[in-house]
Amino acid sequence: MSAPSRSTSPFSALAEVAEASAFADRAMTEADIPAVLDMERLACPHPAHAWSEDNYRSSLRSGYWTRVRTGPDTDRIVGVCVAMDGFEEMHLLNIAVDKTLHGAGLARGLLDTLYAFCRQAGVPLLWLEVRPSNERALGVYRRQGFVQVGVRKGYYPAPGGREDALVMRLDLNKAAQP
């Protein structure tokens, strides 16, 4: 009897593309905001989860680290990442990936870009908040070595009220480099 064949995910071909660095990262601009909003609104399970135009404009005005990821051989935005620097730390404020590419490794790739920036800047700690209901993101963060260090009660807007946030931290001095 032959060994069972491995089932392939509908994202397996996409993951291979993502791994091949076919995507390009660049600094986000104000001109990108409409495309980022469209991409993120479709990616979020509820409109209350998506960032607003004001969130992005404020981040750009404040000089936060903002990156978009574009598709292979296109300028179509398929991911966004925003982080705020502080004294010897960075705070991941938002990361979103085109819903059609969930599971293809794009969030991990954006995080790798952020880690490289942090290491180059000598920033040892990366912080974030994540919804407990966002199991996909929690899995990514845990696999990347983030540890939960607290809970912020009622932090996020949610359908029918508020949702807690899990506070997580990654010590980049201890984390394996890609």
HELIX and SHEET records of a PDB file:
HELIX    1   1 SER A   12  GLU A   19  1                                   8    
HELIX    2   2 GLU A   30  ASP A   32  5                                   3    
HELIX    3   3 ILE A   33  ALA A   43  1                                  11    
HELIX    4   4 PRO A   47  HIS A   49  5                                   3    
HELIX    5   5 GLU A   53  ARG A   61  1                                   9    
HELIX    6   6 LYS A   99  LEU A  101  5                                   3    
HELIX    7   7 LEU A  106  ALA A  121  1                                  16    
HELIX    8   8 GLU A  135  ARG A  143  1                                   9    
SHEET    1   A 7 ALA A  24  ALA A  27  0                                        
SHEET    2   A 7 TRP A  65  THR A  70 -1                                        
SHEET    3   A 7 ILE A  77  GLY A  86 -1                                        
SHEET    4   A 7 GLU A  89  VAL A  97 -1                                        
SHEET    5   A 7 LEU A 125  VAL A 130  1                                        
SHEET    6   A 7 GLY A 161  ASP A 171 -1                                        
SHEET    7   A 7 VAL A 147  ALA A 158 -1                                        
END                                                                             
